[in-house]
Amino acid sequence: MPVQLHGSCHCGKVRFRVDSHTPVPYQLCACSICRKVGGYGGSVNLGAVFKSLEVYRGVEYVKVYNAVLDRDTEREGRVSSERCFCGECSSMLWLWDKQWPELCHPFASAIDSPELKTPETMVCVKGDSKPTWVRWPEGSKKVCEGYNGEVSIEVWHKENGEWVP
């Protein structure tokens, strides 16, 4: 049975719950989008079942941002993913992408309960996008210049014995 995650924004106007088979916050993304919307070091996303997502308070405050990819270059364009956030306090809540409509990716920072498990090793991705002044977290880590190859959130959880059926 998947873990039910309960989340909210900082001001408390938006509250949601969603089921997750992949509840370990093991991967920190330092791409320019995650750093700009998530803060100093980037964002940590979990995986969840989109059809189980229930916004039980404040749906009217949920806003959507389609980030700019390759800003200020000839390749500039909008990404297909939708980053959902609170329009009142700007807290990032979850990401949804039409390429994988059955999934959504709650921001670990929005999860209130249950207490998320600390991974033994953090996987830090998009090092090629990270400014030198941004430091990776302390402790055991695997640093990737790009993304983590073909290792999806689901595959990582299964390979590391963290998959919740």
PyRosetta script that sets phi, psi and omega in degrees:
from pyrosetta import init, pose_from_sequence

init()
pose = pose_from_sequence("MPVQLHGSCHCGKVRFRVDSHTPVPYQLCACSICRKVGGYGGSVNLGAVFKSLEVYRGVEYVKVYNAVLDRDTEREGRVSSERCFCGECSSMLWLWDKQWPELCHPFASAIDSPELKTPETMVCVKGDSKPTWVRWPEGSKKVCEGYNGEVSIEVWHKENGEWVP")
pose.set_psi(1, 127.9)
pose.set_omega(1, -179.1)
pose.set_phi(2, -62.8)
pose.set_psi(2, 160.4)
pose.set_omega(2, 176.6)
pose.set_phi(3, -81.9)
pose.set_psi(3, 134.1)
pose.set_omega(3, 174.7)
pose.set_phi(4, -90.6)
pose.set_psi(4, 119.9)
pose.set_omega(4, 178.7)
pose.set_phi(5, -94.9)
pose.set_psi(5, 137.8)
pose.set_omega(5, 176.2)
pose.set_phi(6, -114.4)
pose.set_psi(6, 128.0)
pose.set_omega(6, -177.2)
pose.set_phi(7, -136.1)
pose.set_psi(7, 167.3)
pose.set_omega(7, 179.0)
pose.set_phi(8, -159.0)
pose.set_psi(8, 168.5)
pose.set_omega(8, 173.1)
pose.set_phi(9, -89.1)
pose.set_psi(9, 175.3)
pose.set_omega(9, -178.0)
pose.set_phi(10, -65.5)
pose.set_psi(10, -41.9)
pose.set_omega(10, -177.1)
pose.set_phi(11, -79.6)
pose.set_psi(11, -11.9)
pose.set_omega(11, 177.2)
pose.set_phi(12, 85.6)
pose.set_psi(12, 1.4)
pose.set_omega(12, -179.1)
pose.set_phi(13, -72.1)
pose.set_psi(13, -28.9)
pose.set_omega(13, 179.0)
pose.set_phi(14, -110.5)
pose.set_psi(14, 128.9)
pose.set_omega(14, 176.3)
pose.set_phi(15, -131.4)
pose.set_psi(15, 138.0)
pose.set_omega(15, -179.5)
pose.set_phi(16, -146.4)
pose.set_psi(16, 165.2)
pose.set_omega(16, 172.0)
pose.set_phi(17, -139.9)
pose.set_psi(17, 151.9)
pose.set_omega(17, -177.9)
pose.set_phi(18, -158.8)
pose.set_psi(18, 147.1)
pose.set_omega(18, 179.5)
pose.set_phi(19, -89.6)
pose.set_psi(19, 139.0)
pose.set_omega(19, -178.0)
pose.set_phi(20, -134.1)
pose.set_psi(20, 134.4)
pose.set_omega(20, 170.5)
pose.set_phi(21, -92.6)
pose.set_psi(21, -11.5)
pose.set_omega(21, -171.4)
pose.set_phi(22, -130.2)
pose.set_psi(22, 69.7)
pose.set_omega(22, -170.6)
pose.set_phi(23, -92.7)
pose.set_psi(23, 9.7)
pose.set_omega(23, -178.1)
pose.set_phi(24, -94.2)
pose.set_psi(24, 122.6)
pose.set_omega(24, -178.7)
pose.set_phi(25, -81.6)
pose.set_psi(25, 76.9)
pose.set_omega(25, -170.8)
pose.set_phi(26, -97.9)
pose.set_psi(26, -16.3)
pose.set_omega(26, -169.7)
pose.set_phi(27, -120.8)
pose.set_psi(27, 120.7)
pose.set_omega(27, 178.5)
pose.set_phi(28, -104.3)
pose.set_psi(28, 122.3)
pose.set_omega(28, 179.0)
pose.set_phi(29, -101.0)
pose.set_psi(29, 127.2)
pose.set_omega(29, -179.6)
pose.set_phi(30, -110.2)
pose.set_psi(30, 24.0)
pose.set_omega(30, 176.2)
pose.set_phi(31, -64.3)
pose.set_psi(31, 164.3)
pose.set_omega(31, -176.3)
pose.set_phi(32, -61.6)
pose.set_psi(32, -35.0)
pose.set_omega(32, 179.4)
pose.set_phi(33, -65.7)
pose.set_psi(33, -50.5)
pose.set_omega(33, -178.4)
pose.set_phi(34, -63.7)
pose.set_psi(34, -36.3)
pose.set_omega(34, 177.4)
pose.set_phi(35, -68.7)
pose.set_psi(35, -41.0)
pose.set_omega(35, -177.4)
pose.set_phi(36, -71.7)
pose.set_psi(36, -38.0)
pose.set_omega(36, -179.0)
pose.set_phi(37, -92.7)
pose.set_psi(37, -24.3)
pose.set_omega(37, -174.7)
pose.set_phi(38, -101.0)
pose.set_psi(38, -16.2)
pose.set_omega(38, -179.9)
pose.set_phi(39, 112.3)
pose.set_psi(39, -172.4)
pose.set_omega(39, -171.1)
pose.set_phi(40, -37.2)
pose.set_psi(40, -61.3)
pose.set_omega(40, -172.7)
pose.set_phi(41, -92.0)
pose.set_psi(41, -16.5)
pose.set_omega(41, -177.7)
pose.set_phi(42, 127.2)
pose.set_psi(42, -152.8)
pose.set_omega(42, -176.7)
pose.set_phi(43, -131.2)
pose.set_psi(43, 149.4)
pose.set_omega(43, 173.1)
pose.set_phi(44, -118.5)
pose.set_psi(44, 119.4)
pose.set_omega(44, 179.4)
pose.set_phi(45, -111.0)
pose.set_psi(45, 146.6)
pose.set_omega(45, 173.2)
pose.set_phi(46, -103.5)
pose.set_psi(46, 172.9)
pose.set_omega(46, 173.3)
pose.set_phi(47, -106.8)
pose.set_psi(47, 147.8)
pose.set_omega(47, 178.8)
pose.set_phi(48, -153.2)
pose.set_psi(48, 167.4)
pose.set_omega(48, -179.2)
pose.set_phi(49, -89.7)
pose.set_psi(49, 112.5)
pose.set_omega(49, -174.1)
pose.set_phi(50, -57.7)
pose.set_psi(50, -42.3)
pose.set_omega(50, -176.7)
pose.set_phi(51, -64.5)
pose.set_psi(51, -15.8)
pose.set_omega(51, 178.8)
pose.set_phi(52, -91.1)
pose.set_psi(52, -7.1)
pose.set_omega(52, -178.6)
pose.set_phi(53, -65.2)
pose.set_psi(53, 123.9)
pose.set_omega(53, 178.1)
pose.set_phi(54, -129.9)
pose.set_psi(54, 116.8)
pose.set_omega(54, 172.7)
pose.set_phi(55, -91.4)
pose.set_psi(55, 104.6)
pose.set_omega(55, -174.9)
pose.set_phi(56, -97.0)
pose.set_psi(56, -2.7)
pose.set_omega(56, 171.7)
pose.set_phi(57, -151.7)
pose.set_psi(57, 133.5)
pose.set_omega(57, 170.2)
pose.set_phi(58, 79.5)
pose.set_psi(58, 27.1)
pose.set_omega(58, 179.9)
pose.set_phi(59, -55.7)
pose.set_psi(59, -29.6)
pose.set_omega(59, -179.5)
pose.set_phi(60, -68.2)
pose.set_psi(60, -15.8)
pose.set_omega(60, 178.7)
pose.set_phi(61, -91.7)
pose.set_psi(61, -10.8)
pose.set_omega(61, -177.9)
pose.set_phi(62, -74.8)
pose.set_psi(62, 122.4)
pose.set_omega(62, 178.1)
pose.set_phi(63, -116.7)
pose.set_psi(63, 160.9)
pose.set_omega(63, -176.7)
pose.set_phi(64, -122.0)
pose.set_psi(64, 137.0)
pose.set_omega(64, 175.2)
pose.set_phi(65, -125.2)
pose.set_psi(65, 124.4)
pose.set_omega(65, 171.8)
pose.set_phi(66, -99.2)
pose.set_psi(66, 107.4)
pose.set_omega(66, -172.7)
pose.set_phi(67, -65.8)
pose.set_psi(67, 157.1)
pose.set_omega(67, 175.5)
pose.set_phi(68, -88.2)
pose.set_psi(68, 129.2)
pose.set_omega(68, 177.6)
pose.set_phi(69, -102.6)
pose.set_psi(69, 138.2)
pose.set_omega(69, 178.4)
pose.set_phi(70, 55.7)
pose.set_psi(70, 46.6)
pose.set_omega(70, -179.2)
pose.set_phi(71, -55.0)
pose.set_psi(71, 141.3)
pose.set_omega(71, 177.2)
pose.set_phi(72, 64.5)
pose.set_psi(72, 26.2)
pose.set_omega(72, 174.6)
pose.set_phi(73, -127.0)
pose.set_psi(73, 172.2)
pose.set_omega(73, 177.5)
pose.set_phi(74, -65.6)
pose.set_psi(74, -22.4)
pose.set_omega(74, -178.5)
pose.set_phi(75, -90.7)
pose.set_psi(75, 5.0)
pose.set_omega(75, -175.1)
pose.set_phi(76, -54.4)
pose.set_psi(76, 137.3)
pose.set_omega(76, 177.3)
pose.set_phi(77, -169.6)
pose.set_psi(77, 178.3)
pose.set_omega(77, 179.3)
pose.set_phi(78, -94.7)
pose.set_psi(78, 143.5)
pose.set_omega(78, 176.3)
pose.set_phi(79, -81.2)
pose.set_psi(79, 161.3)
pose.set_omega(79, -179.9)
pose.set_phi(80, -82.1)
pose.set_psi(80, -18.7)
pose.set_omega(80, -178.2)
pose.set_phi(81, -74.0)
pose.set_psi(81, 149.1)
pose.set_omega(81, 178.1)
pose.set_phi(82, -112.3)
pose.set_psi(82, 115.9)
pose.set_omega(82, 176.4)
pose.set_phi(83, -92.1)
pose.set_psi(83, 114.9)
pose.set_omega(83, -177.6)
pose.set_phi(84, -94.4)
pose.set_psi(84, 135.1)
pose.set_omega(84, -175.6)
pose.set_phi(85, -144.7)
pose.set_psi(85, 165.9)
pose.set_omega(85, 176.7)
pose.set_phi(86, -81.5)
pose.set_psi(86, 124.8)
pose.set_omega(86, 179.7)
pose.set_phi(87, -71.7)
pose.set_psi(87, -12.0)
pose.set_omega(87, 179.6)
pose.set_phi(88, -89.8)
pose.set_psi(88, -49.1)
pose.set_omega(88, -175.2)
pose.set_phi(89, -113.9)
pose.set_psi(89, -4.9)
pose.set_omega(89, 176.9)
pose.set_phi(90, 74.6)
pose.set_psi(90, 9.7)
pose.set_omega(90, 177.9)
pose.set_phi(91, -64.1)
pose.set_psi(91, 132.2)
pose.set_omega(91, 174.6)
pose.set_phi(92, -73.9)
pose.set_psi(92, 136.2)
pose.set_omega(92, -174.5)
pose.set_phi(93, -112.8)
pose.set_psi(93, -58.8)
pose.set_omega(93, 178.3)
pose.set_phi(94, -156.8)
pose.set_psi(94, 165.6)
pose.set_omega(94, 177.3)
pose.set_phi(95, -120.3)
pose.set_psi(95, 140.7)
pose.set_omega(95, 174.9)
pose.set_phi(96, -134.1)
pose.set_psi(96, 142.3)
pose.set_omega(96, -178.7)
pose.set_phi(97, -135.0)
pose.set_psi(97, 131.4)
pose.set_omega(97, -178.6)
pose.set_phi(98, -63.7)
pose.set_psi(98, -16.7)
pose.set_omega(98, 177.0)
pose.set_phi(99, -68.8)
pose.set_psi(99, -27.5)
pose.set_omega(99, 178.5)
pose.set_phi(100, -132.9)
pose.set_psi(100, 69.2)
pose.set_omega(100, -170.7)
pose.set_phi(101, -64.5)
pose.set_psi(101, -19.2)
pose.set_omega(101, -179.6)
pose.set_phi(102, -79.9)
pose.set_psi(102, -10.5)
pose.set_omega(102, -177.0)
pose.set_phi(103, -112.3)
pose.set_psi(103, 156.8)
pose.set_omega(103, 163.4)
pose.set_phi(104, -140.6)
pose.set_psi(104, 163.2)
pose.set_omega(104, -173.7)
pose.set_phi(105, -129.7)
pose.set_psi(105, 91.9)
pose.set_omega(105, 177.7)
pose.set_phi(106, -64.4)
pose.set_psi(106, 141.8)
pose.set_omega(106, 173.1)
pose.set_phi(107, -72.5)
pose.set_psi(107, 128.4)
pose.set_omega(107, -179.1)
pose.set_phi(108, -56.2)
pose.set_psi(108, -32.4)
pose.set_omega(108, -178.9)
pose.set_phi(109, -65.1)
pose.set_psi(109, -17.7)
pose.set_omega(109, -179.7)
pose.set_phi(110, -92.2)
pose.set_psi(110, -8.7)
pose.set_omega(110, -175.5)
pose.set_phi(111, -83.6)
pose.set_psi(111, 125.7)
pose.set_omega(111, 179.5)
pose.set_phi(112, -94.2)
pose.set_psi(112, -38.9)
pose.set_omega(112, 179.6)
pose.set_phi(113, -156.8)
pose.set_psi(113, 155.0)
pose.set_omega(113, -4.1)
pose.set_phi(114, -71.1)
pose.set_psi(114, 172.3)
pose.set_omega(114, 175.0)
pose.set_phi(115, -59.5)
pose.set_psi(115, 127.2)
pose.set_omega(115, -179.0)
pose.set_phi(116, -79.1)
pose.set_psi(116, 144.7)
pose.set_omega(116, -178.5)
pose.set_phi(117, -74.0)
pose.set_psi(117, 138.4)
pose.set_omega(117, 175.9)
pose.set_phi(118, -79.6)
pose.set_psi(118, 123.6)
pose.set_omega(118, 179.8)
pose.set_phi(119, -72.4)
pose.set_psi(119, 149.7)
pose.set_omega(119, 177.1)
pose.set_phi(120, -64.0)
pose.set_psi(120, -39.0)
pose.set_omega(120, -179.0)
pose.set_phi(121, -132.8)
pose.set_psi(121, 129.3)
pose.set_omega(121, 173.9)
pose.set_phi(122, -82.6)
pose.set_psi(122, 141.6)
pose.set_omega(122, 171.6)
pose.set_phi(123, -103.7)
pose.set_psi(123, 117.6)
pose.set_omega(123, -176.7)
pose.set_phi(124, -106.2)
pose.set_psi(124, 116.7)
pose.set_omega(124, -175.0)
pose.set_phi(125, -112.9)
pose.set_psi(125, 159.8)
pose.set_omega(125, -179.6)
pose.set_phi(126, 65.8)
pose.set_psi(126, 41.7)
pose.set_omega(126, 173.9)
pose.set_phi(127, -59.2)
pose.set_psi(127, -26.5)
pose.set_omega(127, 179.2)
pose.set_phi(128, -72.9)
pose.set_psi(128, -7.5)
pose.set_omega(128, 179.0)
pose.set_phi(129, -108.3)
pose.set_psi(129, -11.6)
pose.set_omega(129, -173.7)
pose.set_phi(130, -81.3)
pose.set_psi(130, 128.0)
pose.set_omega(130, 173.8)
pose.set_phi(131, -65.2)
pose.set_psi(131, 155.3)
pose.set_omega(131, -177.4)
pose.set_phi(132, -63.7)
pose.set_psi(132, -27.4)
pose.set_omega(132, -178.8)
pose.set_phi(133, -75.4)
pose.set_psi(133, -15.3)
pose.set_omega(133, 176.0)
pose.set_phi(134, -83.0)
pose.set_psi(134, 125.0)
pose.set_omega(134, -179.2)
pose.set_phi(135, -100.4)
pose.set_psi(135, 141.1)
pose.set_omega(135, 173.5)
pose.set_phi(136, -69.9)
pose.set_psi(136, 158.9)
pose.set_omega(136, 179.6)
pose.set_phi(137, -65.9)
pose.set_psi(137, 157.5)
pose.set_omega(137, 176.9)
pose.set_phi(138, -69.6)
pose.set_psi(138, 166.5)
pose.set_omega(138, 175.7)
pose.set_phi(139, 91.2)
pose.set_psi(139, -173.3)
pose.set_omega(139, -177.3)
pose.set_phi(140, -65.7)
pose.set_psi(140, 132.1)
pose.set_omega(140, -179.8)
pose.set_phi(141, -153.8)
pose.set_psi(141, 153.8)
pose.set_omega(141, 171.4)
pose.set_phi(142, -113.9)
pose.set_psi(142, 122.1)
pose.set_omega(142, -177.4)
pose.set_phi(143, -104.4)
pose.set_psi(143, 130.0)
pose.set_omega(143, 179.0)
pose.set_phi(144, -117.7)
pose.set_psi(144, 133.8)
pose.set_omega(144, 177.0)
pose.set_phi(145, -67.2)
pose.set_psi(145, -41.4)
pose.set_omega(145, 176.1)
pose.set_phi(146, -103.1)
pose.set_psi(146, -136.5)
pose.set_omega(146, 174.9)
pose.set_phi(147, -87.7)
pose.set_psi(147, 179.8)
pose.set_omega(147, -174.7)
pose.set_phi(148, -85.2)
pose.set_psi(148, 51.9)
pose.set_omega(148, 178.5)
pose.set_phi(149, 56.5)
pose.set_psi(149, -135.1)
pose.set_omega(149, -179.7)
pose.set_phi(150, -98.0)
pose.set_psi(150, 15.6)
pose.set_omega(150, -177.7)
pose.set_phi(151, -87.0)
pose.set_psi(151, 101.7)
pose.set_omega(151, 178.7)
pose.set_phi(152, -76.3)
pose.set_psi(152, 170.3)
pose.set_omega(152, 175.9)
pose.set_phi(153, -58.7)
pose.set_psi(153, -42.0)
pose.set_omega(153, 179.2)
pose.set_phi(154, -63.3)
pose.set_psi(154, -48.7)
pose.set_omega(154, -178.9)
pose.set_phi(155, -61.1)
pose.set_psi(155, -44.2)
pose.set_omega(155, 179.3)
pose.set_phi(156, -57.6)
pose.set_psi(156, -47.4)
pose.set_omega(156, -179.0)
pose.set_phi(157, -61.6)
pose.set_psi(157, -40.8)
pose.set_omega(157, 179.4)
pose.set_phi(158, -68.1)
pose.set_psi(158, -45.4)
pose.set_omega(158, -179.9)
pose.set_phi(159, -64.4)
pose.set_psi(159, -27.2)
pose.set_omega(159, -177.3)
pose.set_phi(160, -103.2)
pose.set_psi(160, 12.3)
pose.set_omega(160, 176.7)
pose.set_phi(161, 67.1)
pose.set_psi(161, 25.7)
pose.set_omega(161, -176.9)
pose.set_phi(162, -110.2)
pose.set_psi(162, -1.4)
pose.set_omega(162, 179.5)
pose.set_phi(163, -64.2)
pose.set_psi(163, 132.2)
pose.set_omega(163, 177.5)
pose.set_phi(164, -107.9)
pose.set_psi(164, 108.9)
pose.set_omega(164, -176.8)
pose.set_phi(165, -62.9)
pose.dump_pdb("model.pdb")
